[in-house]
Amino acid sequence: MDLGINGKAAIVTGASTGIGFAVAKELISNGVAVVIAARDRTRLEQAKETLLRAPGAKVASVEVDAPDAARTLVNKALTTFGSIDILINNAGRAHAGGLMNSGEDDWTDMTAVKLTSMRRLCKEAIPHMQQKRWGRIVNMSSIGGTYPNPKLFVSHVLSAAINNLTKSLALEVAKDGILVNAIGIGAVATDNWANNMLPAVRKNRLEMSSLSDDEVLARISAELTPVGRAGEPEEIAAIAAFLGSARNGFVTGDTIEASGGADRFM
């Protein structure tokens, strides 16, 4: 399918690994010039080198701390590629725990990474999209924004806020030719899962304490996901690329569930 975005420019945050990297790769394969952003310089440069191996790839990288990076990222896209047409807000991580064992620092850090950075990037990019009367924004959320799990209290409260931000913003900018959607993601095999979710699973499920990461993820996915497995980053990337493309002209303000049919993943 020709997505009709050859020659456009995108920003993808949290793009050094996992879903963000897969989205950047998918956009590049469709002729999009991409600015990738992440906090870890080594991983970011490795990702850039890998992405540049694709024929005709145009990639710039910015090492940033997401909440304070909005203007820097948009300026990088404008000065390097001349426009900002597609924004993929993927920065964030999971946080396991309920209200009573989540501290103020957890709320501050998670809100900054997941919600504040998204809000600021949208606000910085939208005026440039309005000038061209074309733009696409895709916000990565979680199925927990619709089906909250108290074991992931902070993450899922913020996911609900992302879904609301997405709907509200879509209504505000639809008249300008800008479409805004979110993806409600379930269990996907990424470093985020390995680093932030699996330790909590092992703590709560002692029978899994000696299993490898792959074995834990496979068992949890088989238990909780109707399709019987975890998702792959490339599957989320395909959805994001469509939502961020010219082929999507009528879907906006929606949160597309990509969870293998699950309403929880822990």
N, C-alpha and C positions, 0 to 999 in steps of 0.2 A: 504494500500500500504506500503510495506517495503521500507523505504527510503535508506537503506544500510549505515546508519551512526551510528549504535550501537557501542559504545566504542570510538567514536571521542570526541574531546573537542572543545568548542565554547566560544567566548566572545560575550556578548550582552550588548550594552550600552543603557542608558536610560531605564533600565529594572525594575525599581521599580513599575511602573504602566503601564496601557495602552497597546500599541502595543508591546513595549519591553518586558513587563511581559508576554504577550500572546505568543510571540516568544520563550522566555525561556521555558515556560511550554510545548509548542509543541515539542521543541527539546528534552527536558527531557523525554517526552513520547516515543521518538524514541531512547532512550538509550544514549543520548549525555550528557557528563559532561559539566556543564555550569558555567562560571564566569559571574556574573551579576554586573553591575556598574551603579551608580547614585550618585547624589550630596546630597540627603536628607538621612541622616543616619537612621532615624526612619522608613521611608517608605522602605528603602533598606532592613533593617533587617526583617521587616514584610513580605516583598516579599520573602526573603530567607526562612523564617520559613514556609510559605505557600507552596513554591515549594518543600521543603524537605519532605512534607507529601506524595508525590507520591512514590510508591514502587520503591526502587532501585535508588532514585534520588541522584545525586552528584552535589552539588551546593557550590560555593564559592562566596563571595561578596567583592567588593572593593568600598569604598566611595571615589569618585574622582571628581575633576573638569575636565571635559572631555578634554579640549585642552592640558592639561599638564600631561595626564595620560597614554599615549601610552605605554611607557616602563614598567610602573608599572603593567598595565593590562596584557600585554603579559607575563611578568615574573611570574605573579600570575598563569596564565594558565599553564605555563611550570613547575613551581615548585609544583603545586597542582595536576595537571592531566597529566603532561608529554608531552603535545603537544598543538598546536593551529592549528586546522583544519578548523574551520568555524568562520568567523567574521561577525557579524551583527551590522552595524553602524546605530544606531537608535537615538542617542543623538540629541536633537534639540527641537525647539519650533517655533510656528508661530509668526509673527509680523505683525499686521495690520497697514496699513498706506501707503501713497504714497511717492514719492521722497521728496516733499516739506515739509512734516511734519515728516520726519524721520531724527533724528540727527546723528551726527558722532558716538556717543556712541552706538546707535542702530546698525549701520553697523559693528562696532568693535566687539560688543558682539555676534551678530548673526553670523558673519563670523567665529569667534573663535569656537562657539559651533557646527555649522552645517558643516563647511567646513574644518577648520584647524584640528580639532580633527579627522575627517575622514581620511584626508590625512596622518596625523602622525600615526594613528593606522594601516592603510594599509602598510605603509612603514616599520613599526616595525614588523608586523606579516608575511609579505610575505617571508622574507628569511627562516623562519622556514617551511613554506609551500613548498618552493622551494626544501628544503632538502628532503622532502618526495614525491615531485612531485605530490602533491594533495592539493587542497585548494578550498574553496568557500568563496566569499565575497558578501554580500548583503547590499546595501546602501539604506536607506530610503530617498526618495525624495517626490515630490509633482507633481500633474498634472499641477501645475503652472509652472513647468520647461519647459513644452511644450506649454501650453496655458496660457500665463501670464495675470494676473489680476492686474491693477494698484492700486487696493485697498490693495494689499499685495506685494508691490513693492520689499521690501528687501528680503522677503522670497522667492519670485519667481525668482528673479535674482540669488540667491544662489542655488535654486533648479536646474536651468539651468546649473549652474557650476557643481553641483553634477552629473547630467546626463552626462556632458562632461568628467568629471573625470572618471566616470564609464566606458565609452566607450574607452577612451584613455588607462586606466589601463588594461582593458580586452585585448586590442591588444598587450600590452607589455608583459603580463604574461601568455597568452594562451599556449605558447610553454612549459611552466613549469607545465602544468596540473592544473592551477588555473583559475577558472571561476569567473567573476565579473559581477554582475547585479544590477540594481536598481529597486525599486518599486515606481511608481508615484501614490501617495495616494490622494484620494479625501476626502470627509467629512467622518470622522470616529469618533464615540462617545468616546472621551477620556477626561481626565483632561486638556490636552493641548487645546482642543476646548473650554472647559468651562472657562478656565482661560484667554486665549489669543484672542479667536475669538468672543465669544458671547457678551462680552462688546461692541465690535465695531459694531456688528450687531444691538444691542439695541440702540446705539447712532445714527446709520444711518437709522434705521427703527423704528420710534417712536411708531408705532402701536404694536410693540412687546415688548415694554419696561416693561410691567407688567407681561409678560409670564415667566414661569419657564424655566430653562435651557433645560429640555427635550422637552418642547413645542416649544421653539425657534428652536432647532435643527431639530425637526420633520417638522416644517413648512418650514424652509429653504431647507431641503432635498427634501421635496415633490415638491417644486418649481423648483429646479435646477438639481436634479438627476433623470435621466430617470427611474431608478428602484423604485423611490419614497420613498427612506429611506436612512438614513446614514448607513455606514458600521460598522461592529463590529471588534474589535481588533483581534479576533480569525480568521477572514477571511483573514486579512493581514498576520497573522502568518502562516497560511497554505501555502500561496504562498512563503513566506520567507523560510519555511522549505524545500519545494521542490527545490527552487533555490539553497539552501545550502546543497543539498544532493547528494548522489552518483547516484540517479535516474536521475538527471540532468547532462547530459554529453555533451550537444550540444547547450545550450542556454548561450551565454555570450555577454557582451557589450550592453545588451538591457535594456530598461526601460519599465517594465511591468506596464501598467496602471491598477489601481484598484480603480475605482472611481464611479462604478455603471453607467457608460456611460456618466458621466458629464465631461464638459470641464471647469467648474468653480464651486466653492462651497461657494461663498459669493457675 
